[in-house]
Structures are given as C-alpha cells and as structure tokens.
Amino acid sequence: MGTTTLIGAEGGREDPYLPNGNAPYATLTPRLTDHVVQVATRALPPLWSLLGLRTAAGALRHYLRGTGRPYRLDARALLALPVVRTAVDTQLARWRAEAASLGPGSYAADSGWRGVTITRSGSADLWLALRGVQYRLTGTVDVPEHAGPATITYRFHVHKTWNFDRGETEYGIPFTPFARLHETGLAREFEAVGELDGLVDAG
C-alpha cells in the first residue's frame, strides 16, 4: 500500500485570484454621486432579506461595512447546487478512475482551483450573491486490496473574490458606480470563503 499524489490538479489554477481593472482601495476622491450610490445601495440588504435572499443581503452588507475581512460562505448550500454538485462528482469520478489504474493503495488527491458559474435558475440567492465561485477538492482515495469501489474522503473548499468589476453590467445595470465605492473607500472588497471537511464518497 503506497501513497501517491494523483494528477488530479491538472487543469486547475494554482490559486483563485481573479484580477480586475478596479483602482486600489480608497485611492479616488469620493464625489457626491458616490455618496448617493452608497446611500441607495444600503437600502438593498434589508429588502433582499425580506425576499429570502439572505446570502446576497449578507454579502452586500459586508461590502458596505468596509472592513475587508473575510466573509464566511455556506459551503454546504453551495455544494448542494446541481451545477456545483455535478462538477464535484465529475472530479471524484476522475480520481476514482485514476486511482484504480494505479492499483490498491491510499492516494492523495487535489483538484486545484476550478471555477463554476452559478445561474439564476439554480439559486437566485447564490447567483445574486456570487454569480460564480472557485472550488477546490483535496483528499484521499483508498483503493481496496480486493474487488470493490474506492472510497474517497475529501474536503470541499470555496473561494470568491467579492467585488464589482469596473465596466461590467448585469441586466443593463452598470457595475462601475458600485466598484467606485471600493475605489473611494466607501465600501471594501473582500474574500468570501467556506469549506466542508470529512466528506465521504464510497462509490
């Protein structure tokens, strides 16, 4: 029984950093319109909460608080999304096939960071909150000595660089005024993270 690192990270990115064209935090002087946008945006989290969009409300509220501290995501809710679950199951199947070809043993596995797009039809709340997320699987694949499926014990990590990208739009709404809140110090971008440990897939 040996231990080998799988080639599972092939095609994954080294880290979840996603660059954008925004100016650094608090490097621009706020204008009157920036303060108006800030005040108007503060009305959205209570409204979204009333509509049941709690993740979206919490993330936007965190942005407006301007602390820049990491924000905890509900990794279990993300893993339950069909688009994420399908991507994860596909990765686990690859690990299982690769480990089986190596024979009995215990093999470390790492998917590397991979992106998945969240659609409005999958979850209006998570779509509004994130629109997409980076995920990474790390774990161990145990191939038995005798015939039978491999058992995979793994951890599911999620990451999102939460911001508004200057120049982008969604449903005709420009993101630049919201990006300026970070650029002028009236809000602050942050890292949204979450994880689930001790997950088991027995094939």
Number of C-alpha atoms within 10 A of each C-alpha: 12 9 12 15 14 19 16 19 19 12 11 16 15 12 12 19 13 9 8 11 9 16 14 14 18 16 12 14 10 15 10 8 11 18 14 10 15 18 12 10 14 15 11 14 21 15 13 18 15 10 11 13 20 18 21 21 22 19 21 22 18 21 21 23 14 16 12 17 14 16 17 15 20 15 18 12 11 21 20 11 15 13 15 22 13 13 15 19 12 12 17 24 15 16 25 23 12 16 25 18 10 13 14 18 17 20 22 20 24 21 24 20 22 21 18 13 13 22 17 12 8 13 17 17 21 23 19 19 19 21 16 18 23 22 27 23 24 19 21 23 30 23 23 16 11 7 8 11 15 24 18 26 20 21 17 20 18 24 26 23 19 23 20 20 18 17 13 12 12 7 5 7 9 15 16 15 18 20 25 30 25 25 21 20 18 21 25 24 25 19 16 19 20 18 19 15 14 10 11 14 15 12 11
